[in-house]
Amino acid sequence: SYELTQPPSVSVSPGQTARITCSGDALPRKYVYWYQLKSDQAPVLIIYEDNKRPSGIPERFSGSSSGSMATLTITGTQVADEADYYCFSTDSSGNHRVFGGGTQLTVL
Amino acid sequence: QLQLQASGPGLVKPSETLSLHCTVSGGSVTSENYYWAWIRQTAGKRLEWIGYVFYSGNLVYSPPLKSRLALSIDSSKNQFSLKLTSVTAADTGLYYCARGVARAGNGQLDVWGLGIPVTVSS
């Protein structure tokens, strides 16, 4: 089955830049989406189609994709950005839709 | 503002059928621009895509769950539903319903409900 690989955790200090990666064989051909999950809250879409930001998502969130790796970048990270972040995409056939294993972002 | 609310039993016995409903408010399940999805978070906080349904009747299921899964839409109640048969402890988790934007990639889940916890246990 298809897999997307993320680092389990990333730590940054407030104001620094956080980068969370997501790797998968089909990423050169398939879009990546990024979701933010916080306890007891509904998940939030923060990036779609590799690098597009939904309305209401702060500009400090950006996405990029190159080759087999996609990256979520948070510039000027805030304590409020502490959360689990998941990438989402499909395999080359489009039949297997998967989430990455998730990355816990700690801001301290 | 669109809101989604999942409902259903929090406890299901092994081998029985899990039935969940997601009620949509502030919008309509009949819109052709969207699809209606289920996702779950299982042990170790892993997210698993379950499947989605269009009002047109088009269904897309996760291959590992396909033989046990049925998704449907009830426009009279403005809700969509999930049925998962022959459940085991591995189906225990937090189940989310979400709205997806029907466009390239079909991964744009732009509105989510709060998850509903489900435990499979005798």
Interface residues (C-beta under 8 A of the other chain):
Chain A: S1 K30 Y31 V32 Y33 Y35 L37 D40 Q41 A42 P43 V44 L45 Y48 E49 P54 D84 Y86 F88 S89 T90 N95 H96 R97 V98 F99 G101 G102
Chain B: I39 Q41 K45 R46 L47 E48 W49 S62 P63 P64 Y96 A98 V101 A104 G105 N106 G107 Q108 L109 D110 V111 W112 G113 L114 G115
